[in-house]
Amino acid sequence: MPRTSQRIAPAAAIGPRSIAIAIALALAAPRGSGAADRPQWGQSLTRNMVSAEKGLPDGFDPETGKNVNWSVRLGTRSYSTPAVASGRILIGTNNDVPRDPRHKGDRGVLLCLDERDGTFLWQLVVPKIEEDPYSDWPNTGIASSPTVDGDRVYLVTNRGEVACLDLDGLADGNDGPYRDEGKHMVPPGVPPTDAAETDADILWVYDVAAGVGVYQHDAAHCSVLVHGPFLYTATSNGVSGDHRRMVAPEAPSLIVLEKETGRLVARDAERMGPRTIHCTWASPSVGEVGGRPLVFFGGGDGVLYAFEALKAPAPPPGPPLAVKRVWRFDCDPEAPKEDIFKFQDNRSEGPSNITGMPVFHEGRVYVTAGGDLWHGKPKAWLKCVDASKEGDVTKEAEVWTCPLDRHCMSTPAVSGGLAFIADCGKKVRCVDARDGKELWAHQAKGEIWGSTLVADGKVYAGTQRGELIVLAASREKKVLSSIELDDAVSATPVAANGVLYVATMNRLYALAAR
């Protein structure tokens, strides 16, 4: 029977020579083809929470080790969904379980682990924005879910930087052109530290706040979308610390960077800021409609946008372009659009926002919208939108809407004519994808902040009460198992290369059926 063990220990306990040997072995090991990797959050660019993996476990037992390949400690706050690519696992967390005595105190951390056994390979360590806790909430860590493209890793750090990293870290040398890793790892005004083989190799960094003037609220949380030579990312633009005004109302909510250099090439011109309640939460997705790729983006103003994807090559240096809007769909057209802060903490009425990612599937976009979990009304919906229209399509593009009980921050999974969605009303729902009719609902023990994963005929979902639910992905409700874990689950389960990965706030589990 497999043994559940803590594979990661502080660097001082392991010893520098042991770490160097582990990294050297990992780099020398042949990498797989990556056909069954999961290099980003969601299935391909559409962001659908569906996997083609087979033979995944119906359940597991953390105590006995049943169906557990390995498990490792993370920090104490891990909101990031892991990426699995080229023999590596990347996941964001905090620094409450330090891997290196040089990095002490509250930090954002991206861990790179060996896919085979969870061995620690390297980490990106980022100091907090200490002067403003409302821009980088204490102990949150790196909340962004990383994206791997070839030998590069893209993510948004806790300081609101879009960073491009070498997948192998500094163990194979500093590949540049960025050379200030030692300075980047310490707070402003502190002398640089010496970079080590267990540190990240930063290739370039783009500071979103400095570049486009946003005010990041609570945390940076976008999962970067790679499309051709471009990166699309949300800016986390949000409200002031007292939640009573938009600090940077003219700043963009969506920007486009050149992936090779990190140069800003485009931004949205929709002026979502004055209509945004709390923050810009959602990450973008892509789908091809009528032969052209569209970028779908859920605004903090409760509007689903479709933008024309930029075409290669990247434009020459100059002022950023405005991404061309193809259509807009207001998910809550009856909600107030002006003076929205009058409705702060109003649990009966107020504006809506979009937190989960839009999912493109067979010509339709599936998206959730509703009142803000922390400061808004509880009403929420799962919407299905015809992606073939143009202009303001609010009145004509809705295919169906399915009311949810209470707040929703999740991304739907659409598979086999069914749509699965979890919400903060502690329910997992199965909906007919054709007409939006609810087929069944399962009452969980806690709120669900992450998303459902559909894989191998099963639906996986984790709750804030530390419960992992496994249901049959069918028109009839069937509960396969319910597992009690050590802490809350805020991330989405991930399937890759025959293994199911489940991250709680403090531990990552690698699971396989035995």
C-alpha positions as CSV (number, residue, x, y, z in Angstrom):
1,M,0.0,0.0,0.0
2,P,1.4,3.4,-0.9
3,R,2.7,5.6,2.0
4,T,1.5,9.1,2.5
5,S,4.6,11.2,3.3
6,Q,5.8,14.7,3.6
7,R,8.3,15.0,0.7
8,I,9.2,18.7,1.2
9,A,11.3,19.9,4.1
10,P,13.2,23.1,4.8
11,A,16.4,23.5,2.8
12,A,18.4,23.6,6.0
13,A,17.1,20.1,7.0
14,I,17.7,18.5,3.6
15,G,21.0,20.1,2.9
16,P,22.2,22.0,-0.1
17,R,24.0,19.0,-1.6
18,S,20.9,16.8,-1.4
19,I,18.8,19.5,-3.1
20,A,21.4,19.9,-5.9
21,I,21.4,16.2,-6.5
22,A,17.6,16.0,-6.6
23,I,17.5,18.9,-9.1
24,A,20.2,17.4,-11.2
25,L,18.4,14.0,-11.4
26,A,15.1,15.7,-12.2
27,L,16.7,17.8,-15.0
28,A,18.5,14.8,-16.4
29,A,15.4,12.5,-16.4
30,P,13.7,12.2,-19.8
31,R,10.5,14.3,-20.1
32,G,7.3,12.8,-21.3
33,S,5.5,13.8,-24.5
34,G,3.1,16.0,-22.5
35,A,0.1,14.6,-24.3
36,A,-1.7,14.1,-21.0
37,D,-0.2,17.1,-19.2
38,R,-2.4,19.8,-17.8
39,P,-0.3,22.9,-18.4
40,Q,-3.0,25.5,-17.4
41,W,-6.2,25.8,-15.5
42,G,-8.9,24.2,-17.5
43,Q,-9.0,22.2,-20.7
44,S,-7.0,23.9,-23.4
45,L,-7.8,27.5,-24.2
46,T,-11.6,27.1,-23.8
47,R,-11.1,26.7,-20.0
48,N,-13.6,23.8,-19.8
49,M,-13.1,21.9,-16.6
50,V,-13.0,18.5,-18.3
51,S,-10.3,15.9,-18.7
52,A,-9.9,12.9,-20.9
53,E,-8.0,11.0,-18.3
54,K,-9.1,7.4,-17.4
55,G,-8.7,5.1,-14.5
56,L,-8.9,7.8,-11.8
57,P,-9.9,6.8,-8.3
58,D,-13.4,7.0,-6.9
59,G,-11.9,7.9,-3.6
60,F,-8.9,7.7,-1.3
61,D,-7.9,7.6,2.3
62,P,-5.2,10.1,3.5
63,E,-4.8,8.1,6.8
64,T,-4.1,4.7,5.3
65,G,-2.6,5.9,2.1
66,K,-5.1,4.0,-0.1
67,N,-4.9,5.4,-3.7
68,V,-2.3,8.0,-2.5
69,N,0.9,8.0,-4.6
70,W,2.4,10.8,-2.5
71,S,1.5,14.0,-0.7
72,V,3.5,17.1,0.3
73,R,3.1,20.0,2.5
74,L,2.4,23.3,0.9
75,G,2.1,26.5,2.9
76,T,-1.0,27.3,5.0
77,R,-2.9,29.2,2.3
78,S,-3.0,27.7,-1.2
79,Y,-5.6,29.1,-3.5
80,S,-3.8,28.2,-6.7
81,T,-4.8,25.4,-9.0
82,P,-1.7,23.4,-9.9
83,A,-0.3,23.1,-13.5
84,V,1.3,19.8,-14.6
85,A,3.7,19.8,-17.5
86,S,7.0,18.2,-18.6
87,G,7.4,16.3,-15.4
88,R,6.9,19.3,-13.2
89,I,4.0,20.5,-10.9
90,L,3.7,24.2,-10.2
91,I,1.4,25.6,-7.5
92,G,1.2,28.9,-5.6
93,T,1.1,29.1,-1.8
94,N,2.6,31.2,1.0
95,N,5.8,30.9,3.0
96,D,4.5,29.5,6.3
97,V,6.4,26.3,5.6
98,P,9.8,27.8,4.5
99,R,11.9,25.8,2.1
100,D,14.9,28.0,2.5
101,P,16.1,29.9,5.7
102,R,17.1,32.9,3.6
103,H,13.4,33.6,2.9
104,K,11.7,34.4,6.2
105,G,8.3,35.8,7.0
106,D,5.2,36.5,4.9
107,R,6.0,35.9,1.2
108,G,4.3,34.8,-2.0
109,V,5.7,31.4,-3.2
110,L,5.4,29.4,-6.4
111,L,6.6,25.9,-5.9
112,C,8.0,23.7,-8.6
113,L,7.9,20.0,-7.7
114,D,8.9,16.8,-9.4
115,E,5.8,15.1,-10.8
116,R,7.1,11.6,-9.9
117,D,7.2,12.0,-6.1
118,G,6.6,15.6,-5.2
119,T,10.3,16.4,-4.6
120,F,11.0,20.1,-4.2
121,L,13.0,21.4,-7.2
122,W,12.8,25.2,-7.0
123,Q,10.6,28.1,-5.9
124,L,9.8,31.7,-6.8
125,V,9.7,33.8,-3.6
126,V,8.1,37.3,-3.8
127,P,8.0,39.8,-0.9
128,K,4.6,41.3,0.1
129,I,3.3,44.8,-0.7
130,E,3.8,45.7,2.9
131,E,2.7,49.3,2.6
132,D,-0.9,48.4,1.7
133,P,-2.4,45.1,3.0
134,Y,-5.5,45.6,0.9
135,S,-3.4,45.2,-2.2
136,D,-1.7,42.0,-1.0
137,W,-3.6,40.5,1.8
138,P,-1.5,39.0,4.6
139,N,-0.6,35.3,4.3
140,T,-2.5,34.9,1.0
141,G,0.6,33.9,-0.9
142,I,0.6,33.6,-4.7
143,A,-3.0,32.9,-5.7
144,S,-2.5,32.9,-9.5
145,S,-2.7,29.5,-11.2
146,P,0.4,29.2,-13.4
147,T,0.4,28.5,-17.1
148,V,3.2,26.5,-18.8
149,D,4.0,27.0,-22.5
150,G,7.0,24.9,-23.7
151,D,9.9,25.6,-21.3
152,R,8.3,28.8,-19.9
153,V,6.0,29.4,-17.0
154,Y,3.7,32.4,-16.9
155,L,1.9,33.7,-13.8
156,V,0.8,36.8,-11.9
157,T,2.8,37.3,-8.6
158,N,1.3,38.6,-5.4
159,R,2.8,42.0,-6.2
160,G,0.7,42.2,-9.4
161,E,3.6,41.4,-11.8
162,V,3.2,39.2,-14.8
163,A,6.3,37.0,-14.7
164,C,7.9,34.7,-17.2
165,L,10.0,31.9,-15.7
166,D,12.3,29.2,-16.9
167,L,10.7,25.8,-16.2
168,D,14.0,24.5,-15.0
169,G,14.8,27.3,-12.5
170,L,18.3,28.5,-11.9
171,A,19.7,24.9,-11.7
172,D,20.7,25.1,-15.4
173,G,22.0,28.7,-15.1
174,N,20.6,32.2,-15.4
175,D,19.1,32.4,-18.9
176,G,18.3,36.1,-18.7
177,P,17.8,38.7,-20.0
178,Y,16.5,39.4,-16.5
179,R,19.4,39.1,-14.0
180,D,18.1,40.7,-10.8
181,E,16.6,37.6,-9.2
182,G,18.5,38.3,-5.9
183,K,17.0,41.8,-5.8
184,H,13.5,40.6,-6.7
185,M,13.4,38.1,-3.8
186,V,13.8,40.8,-1.0
187,P,11.6,43.7,0.0
188,P,12.4,47.2,-1.5
189,G,15.4,48.8,0.2
190,V,16.8,45.5,1.5
191,P,20.2,44.4,0.0
192,P,19.9,41.7,-2.7
193,T,20.4,38.1,-1.6
194,D,22.5,35.6,-3.6
195,A,20.4,33.5,-6.0
196,A,20.7,29.8,-5.6
197,E,19.9,26.7,-7.7
198,T,16.6,26.3,-5.8
199,D,15.4,29.8,-6.9
200,A,13.4,30.7,-9.9
201,D,15.0,31.9,-13.1
202,I,13.1,35.0,-14.1
203,L,13.2,35.7,-17.8
204,W,11.1,39.0,-17.7
205,V,8.7,40.8,-15.4
206,Y,5.9,43.2,-16.3
207,D,4.6,45.4,-13.4
208,V,0.9,45.8,-14.1
209,A,0.3,48.6,-11.5
210,A,3.2,50.7,-12.8
211,G,2.5,49.9,-16.5
212,V,-1.3,50.6,-16.7
213,G,-2.1,52.3,-13.4
214,V,-4.4,49.7,-11.8
215,Y,-5.1,49.4,-8.0
216,Q,-4.9,45.7,-7.1
217,H,-7.4,44.7,-4.5
218,D,-6.9,41.9,-2.0
219,A,-4.7,39.7,-4.2
220,A,-3.6,39.2,-7.8
221,H,-5.4,36.1,-9.0
222,C,-5.5,35.7,-12.8
223,S,-4.5,32.6,-14.7
224,V,-2.6,33.9,-17.7
225,L,-4.0,32.8,-21.1
226,V,-1.5,32.1,-23.9
227,H,-2.7,32.5,-27.4
228,G,-0.2,32.6,-30.3
229,P,2.5,35.1,-29.5
230,F,0.4,36.9,-26.9
231,L,-0.5,36.7,-23.2
232,Y,-4.0,37.8,-22.0
233,T,-4.4,38.6,-18.3
234,A,-6.8,40.3,-16.0
235,T,-5.4,43.2,-14.0
236,S,-7.1,42.6,-10.6
237,N,-8.2,46.2,-10.6
238,G,-10.4,46.9,-7.6
239,V,-11.8,49.1,-5.0
240,S,-10.1,51.0,-2.1
241,G,-9.5,49.5,1.3
242,D,-12.7,50.9,2.7
243,H,-14.6,49.4,-0.3
244,R,-16.3,52.7,-1.1
245,R,-14.7,53.9,-4.3
246,M,-12.8,52.7,-7.4
247,V,-9.2,53.9,-7.0
248,A,-8.3,53.7,-10.7
249,P,-11.6,53.8,-12.6
250,E,-9.9,54.5,-16.0
251,A,-7.4,51.6,-15.7
252,P,-8.0,48.5,-17.9
253,S,-9.4,45.2,-16.7
254,L,-7.8,43.1,-19.4
255,I,-4.3,43.6,-20.9
256,V,-2.3,41.8,-23.7
257,L,1.5,41.3,-23.5
258,E,4.0,39.9,-26.0
259,K,4.9,36.6,-24.5
260,E,8.5,36.7,-25.7
261,T,9.4,40.0,-24.0
262,G,6.5,41.0,-21.7
263,R,5.9,44.2,-23.7
264,L,2.4,45.7,-23.4
265,V,0.7,45.5,-26.8
266,A,-3.0,46.0,-26.0
267,R,-5.6,46.8,-23.4
268,D,-9.4,46.9,-23.2
269,A,-11.2,50.2,-23.7
270,E,-14.5,49.3,-22.0
271,R,-14.0,51.4,-18.9
272,M,-15.4,48.7,-16.6
273,G,-13.9,50.3,-13.5
274,P,-16.8,52.6,-12.5
275,R,-19.2,49.6,-12.8
276,T,-17.0,47.1,-11.0
277,I,-18.1,46.0,-7.5
278,H,-15.2,44.8,-5.3
279,C,-12.7,43.6,-7.9
280,T,-11.9,42.2,-11.3
281,W,-11.7,38.5,-10.6
282,A,-12.1,36.4,-13.8
283,S,-9.5,34.9,-16.1
284,P,-9.9,35.0,-19.9
285,S,-10.6,32.1,-22.3
286,V,-10.6,31.6,-26.1
287,G,-13.0,30.0,-28.7
288,E,-13.2,30.0,-32.4
289,V,-16.5,31.4,-33.8
290,G,-17.2,31.6,-37.5
291,G,-13.5,31.0,-38.3
292,R,-12.1,33.7,-36.1
293,P,-10.7,33.3,-32.5
294,L,-12.5,35.3,-29.8
295,V,-11.2,36.1,-26.3
296,F,-14.0,35.8,-23.7
297,F,-13.7,37.8,-20.5
298,G,-16.0,38.1,-17.5
299,G,-15.9,41.7,-16.3
300,G,-16.1,42.9,-12.7
301,D,-19.2,44.8,-13.9
302,G,-21.1,41.6,-14.5
303,V,-20.8,41.8,-18.3
304,L,-19.4,39.0,-20.5
305,Y,-17.3,40.4,-23.3
306,A,-16.0,38.8,-26.5
307,F,-12.9,40.5,-28.0
308,E,-11.3,39.8,-31.3
309,A,-8.0,37.9,-30.6
310,L,-4.9,39.8,-31.8
311,K,-3.2,38.4,-34.9
312,A,0.5,37.5,-35.2
313,P,3.0,39.0,-35.5
314,A,3.0,41.4,-32.5
315,P,2.7,45.0,-33.4
316,P,5.8,47.2,-33.4
317,P,6.6,49.2,-30.2
318,G,4.3,52.1,-29.5
319,P,1.1,53.0,-27.6
320,P,-1.0,49.9,-26.7
321,L,-3.8,49.0,-29.1
322,A,-7.4,48.8,-27.9
323,V,-8.6,45.2,-28.2
324,K,-11.6,45.2,-30.5
325,R,-14.9,44.3,-28.8
326,V,-17.1,41.9,-30.9
327,W,-20.0,41.7,-28.5
328,R,-21.1,42.3,-24.9
329,F,-23.7,40.3,-22.9
330,D,-24.9,41.8,-19.6
331,C,-25.5,38.9,-17.3
332,D,-27.7,41.1,-14.9
333,P,-29.2,43.9,-17.0
334,E,-31.7,44.9,-14.3
335,A,-28.9,45.6,-11.8
336,P,-27.8,49.2,-11.0
337,K,-25.0,50.5,-13.3
338,E,-24.4,54.0,-11.7
339,D,-23.4,55.0,-8.2
340,I,-22.9,51.3,-7.4
341,F,-21.2,51.9,-4.1
342,K,-24.5,52.9,-2.6
343,F,-25.2,49.2,-2.6
344,Q,-22.1,48.2,-0.7
345,D,-23.0,45.3,1.7
346,N,-26.6,45.4,0.5
347,R,-27.7,41.8,0.6
348,S,-31.0,42.4,-1.2
349,E,-30.1,44.3,-4.3
350,G,-27.0,45.7,-6.1
351,P,-24.7,45.0,-9.1
352,S,-23.3,41.7,-10.2
353,N,-19.8,40.6,-11.1
354,I,-18.2,37.6,-12.7
355,T,-15.6,35.5,-10.8
356,G,-15.4,32.2,-12.7
357,M,-13.9,31.8,-16.2
358,P,-16.2,31.8,-19.3
359,V,-16.2,28.3,-20.9
360,F,-16.5,28.0,-24.7
361,H,-18.1,24.8,-25.9
362,E,-19.7,24.0,-29.3
363,G,-20.5,27.6,-30.2
364,R,-21.8,28.6,-26.8
365,V,-20.3,30.3,-23.8
366,Y,-21.2,29.1,-20.3
367,V,-20.6,31.6,-17.5
368,T,-21.7,32.3,-13.9
369,A,-22.5,35.7,-12.6
370,G,-24.2,37.2,-9.5
371,G,-23.7,39.3,-6.4
372,D,-20.3,39.6,-4.7
373,L,-19.7,36.9,-2.1
374,W,-18.3,39.3,0.5
375,H,-20.3,42.5,-0.2
376,G,-23.3,41.9,-2.4
377,K,-26.6,40.2,-3.0
378,P,-26.7,36.4,-2.9
379,K,-28.4,36.0,-6.3
380,A,-26.4,34.1,-8.9
381,W,-27.0,32.3,-12.2
382,L,-25.4,29.9,-14.7
383,K,-25.9,31.4,-18.1
384,C,-25.6,29.9,-21.6
385,V,-24.8,32.5,-24.4
386,D,-24.8,32.1,-28.2
387,A,-21.3,33.2,-29.2
388,S,-22.2,33.9,-32.9
389,K,-23.8,37.4,-32.4
390,E,-22.3,40.8,-32.6
391,G,-22.9,44.1,-30.8
392,D,-24.8,44.4,-27.6
393,V,-26.3,40.9,-27.5
394,T,-27.9,41.1,-24.0
395,K,-31.5,40.7,-25.4
396,E,-30.8,38.2,-28.1
397,A,-28.0,35.9,-27.3
398,E,-29.2,34.2,-24.1
399,V,-29.9,30.5,-24.8
400,W,-30.9,29.8,-21.2
401,T,-30.3,30.8,-17.6
402,C,-30.3,28.5,-14.5
403,P,-30.8,30.2,-11.1
404,L,-28.4,29.2,-8.4
405,D,-29.1,29.3,-4.6
406,R,-26.4,31.7,-3.5
407,H,-23.2,33.3,-4.8
408,C,-21.0,31.5,-7.3
409,M,-17.3,31.8,-8.0
410,S,-16.9,28.7,-10.0
411,T,-16.2,27.8,-13.6
412,P,-18.6,25.3,-15.2
413,A,-17.6,21.9,-16.7
414,V,-19.5,21.0,-19.8
415,S,-19.4,17.4,-21.1
416,G,-21.7,14.9,-22.7
417,G,-24.6,17.2,-23.0
418,L,-24.4,18.1,-19.3
419,A,-23.1,21.2,-17.4
420,F,-21.8,20.8,-13.9
421,I,-21.5,23.8,-11.6
422,A,-20.7,24.3,-7.9
423,D,-21.6,27.3,-5.8
424,C,-21.4,29.0,-2.4
425,G,-24.8,27.6,-1.5
426,K,-22.9,24.3,-0.8
427,K,-24.4,22.6,-3.9
428,V,-23.1,20.8,-6.9
429,R,-25.6,20.9,-9.8
430,C,-26.0,18.9,-13.0
431,V,-27.8,20.9,-15.7
432,D,-28.9,19.8,-19.2
433,A,-26.6,21.8,-21.4
434,R,-29.2,22.1,-24.1
435,D,-32.0,23.9,-22.2
436,G,-30.6,24.7,-18.7
437,K,-33.0,22.4,-16.9
438,E,-31.6,21.3,-13.5
439,L,-31.4,17.5,-13.4
440,W,-30.1,17.1,-9.9
441,A,-28.3,18.9,-7.0
442,H,-26.0,17.5,-4.3
443,Q,-25.8,19.3,-0.9
444,A,-22.2,19.5,0.3
445,K,-21.0,20.2,3.8
446,G,-19.4,23.6,2.9
447,E,-19.2,26.4,0.4
448,I,-17.4,25.6,-2.8
449,W,-15.0,28.3,-4.1
450,G,-13.1,26.2,-6.6
451,S,-14.6,24.5,-9.7
452,T,-15.8,21.0,-10.6
453,L,-13.6,18.7,-12.6
454,V,-15.2,16.1,-14.9
455,A,-13.0,13.2,-15.7
456,D,-13.3,9.5,-16.2
457,G,-17.1,9.6,-15.8
458,K,-16.8,11.4,-12.4
459,V,-17.3,14.8,-11.0
460,Y,-14.8,16.0,-8.4
461,A,-15.4,19.0,-6.2
462,G,-13.7,20.3,-3.0
463,T,-15.3,22.4,-0.3
464,Q,-14.3,25.0,2.3
465,R,-15.1,22.4,5.0
466,G,-12.3,20.1,3.7
467,E,-14.6,17.7,1.9
468,L,-13.8,16.2,-1.5
469,I,-17.0,15.0,-3.2
470,V,-16.9,12.4,-6.0
471,L,-20.1,12.1,-8.0
472,A,-21.1,10.2,-11.2
473,A,-21.0,12.5,-14.3
474,S,-24.5,11.3,-15.4
475,R,-28.0,12.5,-15.7
476,E,-28.9,10.6,-12.5
477,K,-27.4,11.6,-9.2
478,K,-25.0,9.1,-7.8
479,V,-22.6,9.8,-4.9
480,L,-19.4,7.7,-5.3
481,S,-17.6,9.0,-2.2
482,S,-17.0,11.8,0.2
483,I,-13.5,12.2,1.7
484,E,-12.7,14.3,4.8
485,L,-9.4,16.2,4.2
486,D,-7.1,18.1,6.5
487,D,-8.1,21.6,5.4
488,A,-10.3,23.6,3.1
489,V,-10.1,23.1,-0.7
490,S,-10.0,26.3,-2.6
491,A,-8.4,25.0,-5.8
492,T,-9.9,22.9,-8.6
493,P,-8.9,19.2,-8.8
494,V,-6.6,18.5,-11.7
495,A,-6.1,15.2,-13.7
496,A,-2.9,14.6,-15.7
497,N,-1.0,11.5,-16.8
498,G,-3.2,9.1,-15.0
499,V,-3.0,11.0,-11.7
500,L,-5.6,13.1,-9.9
501,Y,-4.2,16.1,-8.0
502,V,-6.1,17.6,-5.1
503,A,-4.7,20.7,-3.2
504,T,-6.0,21.6,0.2
505,M,-4.9,24.9,1.8
506,N,-1.8,23.1,3.2
507,R,-1.2,19.9,1.3
508,L,-1.1,18.6,-2.3
509,Y,-2.2,15.0,-2.9
510,A,-1.2,12.9,-5.9
511,L,-3.9,10.2,-6.3
512,A,-4.1,7.1,-8.5
513,A,-6.4,4.1,-8.5
514,R,-4.8,0.9,-7.1
